[in-house]
Amino acid sequence: QVQLVESGGGLVQAGGSLRLSCAASGSIRSINVMGWYRQAPGKQRELVATITSGGRPNYVDSVKGRFTISRDNAKNTVYLQMNSLKPEDTGVYYCNTAERYFSGKGSWGQGTQVAVSS
């Protein structure tokens, strides 16, 4: 079972940018859909963006036009470029397979903390 390690979070002012990375312990080439998810304080984890093995992205409405998900199968890495950050983007960001997210089964990494100040 592939393990995932997220990095790249930090504290930024509103309007700033961050680029998150997710390194997998094994090949992600055969994983159909990878995604980024976030958990805000006191809230449940929610889906932010997904990307298929063919590179087709999908975003929740709240991040459309601001976030860009990408994947490099050769490097076993998934990225999330976040621009025009807002305070409501604050939370712990995780990456994982869409299967694990929707099934509620499987392991999760530690995530990376993103804090956006107003």
N, C-alpha and C positions, 0 to 999 in steps of 0.2 A: 504494500500500500504506500503510495507516494506521500512523503512528508513535505510540508511547505513552511518556508520561513519568510516572513514579511519584513520589510525595512523601508526607510525613507521618510518616516513621519517626523513631525516636529511642531514647533509653535510658530505660527505666521500671523501677520495682520490680515484683516479682511482685504480682499483684492489680490492677495499674493498667490504664489504657486508652490506646489510640491509635486515630486514624482515618486511614486511608490513602486517598489519592486517586490516580486514574489519568486523566490528561488525554490525549485522543486528538487527533491532528492533523487528523482528518476525521470525517465522520459515522460513528457506530457503530450507527445505527438499523437498518441492514440486516444487521448482524452478529448471527447467531442466538445464539451462546453466547460470553459473555465470562467470564474467570476470573481468580482470584488464585492465585499459586503462590509457593512459598518454597523457598529452598535454605539448609539449615543447613550450618555448617562441616563439610567432609569428606563431605558427603552429596549425593546427586543432587537435582535440582529436583523438587518434588512438588506435586501439585494440592492446593489448600486449599479453594476454593469456586468455584462457577460460578453464572451467572445467565443465563437465557434472555432473548430480546428482549421477551418478555411479562412478565418480572419474576419468574419462578419460580426460586428459589434451590436449591442443593444444596451440602452440606458434607461434608467428611471427618469421620469419627466423632470425631477428637481435638479438633475445634473446635466441634462442635455445641453450641448453647446459650450459646456465648461470643462467636462471631463473627457478624456480619451483613453480607452483601454486598448492594449496591444499585447501580442504574445510573440515570443521568439522560440519556436520549437527546438531550434538547434542548441539554444542555451538553456532550455528548460525553464524559462522565465516568463512571467506575466507582469505587465506594467500598468500603472494607472497614472496618467498625467492629469493633474488637477489644477486648473486655472480659475481665476476670479473667485477665489474661495470666500465663503460666507461663514459667519459664526455657526449657523445651523449645520455646517459640514463637520463640526467637531464630533469626534468619536474615535473608537478603536476600529481600525480597518483590517480586514482579513481577506485572504484569497483562499479559494478552494474550488473543488469541482462543483458544478451545478447539481450533480447527482447527490453529493453529500448534503448540500444545503436543503434540497427539496425532500430528501428522504429522512433527514434528521439523524442519519447514521454516519459513523466515520469520525476520524479525528480532525481537529483544528489546530492551527498554529497559535502562537502567542499574540499575533496581531501587531500592528504598529499604531501608536497613538498620534492622532492629528488634533491639534488645538488651534482654533482660529479666533483671534481676538478682534473685537470691534473697534 
